[in-house]
C-alpha cells in the first residue's frame, strides 16, 4: 500500500465544475449537452466516492455545501490549467506571445514609459497590451496577466501590489471657497469611480465626517473621466497624486481640506494597482519573466 490518493473520474469533476458555476443541474446539463438525469448521476457518483454531500437541492436550484465551495476552487484552478496547457501546445504562434492587460491609468502613467526596458530583457517576446478596466476572464479573453486597480481582494490568483494609488481631495477654486471645514464636503456632489463603493466612505470616516442618507455622488467608469468632471466643477473629486500635483500647480484645482489630508490613512484603505495572474500561467517562461520584471520595478519612482 502506497497510500496514494485515488482521484474521482475526470468526467465527474467536469460535471461538478459546471454545476458549481451555474448552481443548477439543468443549466449544467445544457452546457454539457447531456440530460439533467445524467448530471445528477455523476454528482451522486462523486458524492459517494468522496463520502461528502456537495449540494443541497432547493427547488430548481442547488446550493453548494462548505465542502463543495472548497472543492470548487481547486477544480476550477485545475480546469483553467488544462485549458491553458492545451492553448500553449496547440498554437505554435502563441507560445512566445505574452498577453498583458492593464488598467488604462496604469498603462498610460506607469507602464508605457518603461516598456522598452522589458524589451531589452526578453527581446524575442511577442508582447500584446490591452487596457480593459474590468478584471478579464483569463481563458475567454486570452490574457496571461493583468494589472488592476483595487484593494487586492482576488484570492483565486497570485496577487502583488505594484504601487499604491493614494488620492487627493480636489475641487475647483470656486467650490473651494465654500468649503471651510471637512464637514462642508458633504454639501457638494462627491465624485468617485464605479470600481469602488468604499473609497469615499473610508475617506469620510477617516476625516470624522458625519455621513447622511442625503449625500450626493456621481460614479464614473474611470479615473480620467472623474478628473475631467472635477475640473468642470461638477463636484468634489478624488484625484490620483500624479494628476493632482499637476492640477494644483496650474491652479485649475485646489485641495480644500489640505494636500496631505489623507496621507495617514491606513494602508488597507488605500487602493492601488495590483499585478494579478493565474498561478498556472507562471509555468510559461516568457510569462514568468514579464511577471518577475513587473514585480521588481520601483513603480513609485516616476
HELIX and SHEET records of a PDB file:
HELIX    1   1 UNK A   10  UNK A   22  1                                  13    
HELIX    2   2 UNK A   25  UNK A   32  1                                   8    
HELIX    3   3 UNK A   36  UNK A   50  1                                  15    
HELIX    4   4 UNK A   66  UNK A   90  1                                  25    
HELIX    5   5 UNK A   92  UNK A   94  5                                   3    
HELIX    6   6 UNK A  104  UNK A  106  1                                   3    
HELIX    7   7 UNK A  107  UNK A  111  3                                   5    
HELIX    8   8 UNK A  112  UNK A  114  5                                   3    
HELIX    9   9 UNK A  115  UNK A  121  1                                   7    
HELIX   10  10 UNK A  173  UNK A  176  1                                   4    
HELIX   11  11 UNK A  182  UNK A  187  5                                   6    
HELIX   12  12 UNK A  199  UNK A  206  1                                   8    
HELIX   13  13 UNK A  223  UNK A  231  1                                   9    
HELIX   14  14 UNK A  241  UNK A  250  1                                  10    
HELIX   15  15 UNK A  267  UNK A  269  5                                   3    
HELIX   16  16 UNK A  279  UNK A  283  5                                   5    
HELIX   17  17 UNK A  285  UNK A  296  1                                  12    
SHEET    1   A 2 UNK A  55  UNK A  58  0                                        
SHEET    2   A 2 UNK A  61  UNK A  64 -1                                        
SHEET    1   B 5 UNK A 126  UNK A 130  0                                        
SHEET    2   B 5 UNK A  97  UNK A 102  1                                        
SHEET    3   B 5 UNK A 145  UNK A 150  1                                        
SHEET    4   B 5 UNK A 272  UNK A 277 -1                                        
SHEET    5   B 5 UNK A 158  UNK A 164 -1                                        
SHEET    1   C 2 UNK A 167  UNK A 170  0                                        
SHEET    2   C 2 UNK A 237  UNK A 240 -1                                        
SHEET    1   D 2 UNK A 190  UNK A 193  0                                        
SHEET    2   D 2 UNK A 217  UNK A 220  1                                        
END                                                                             
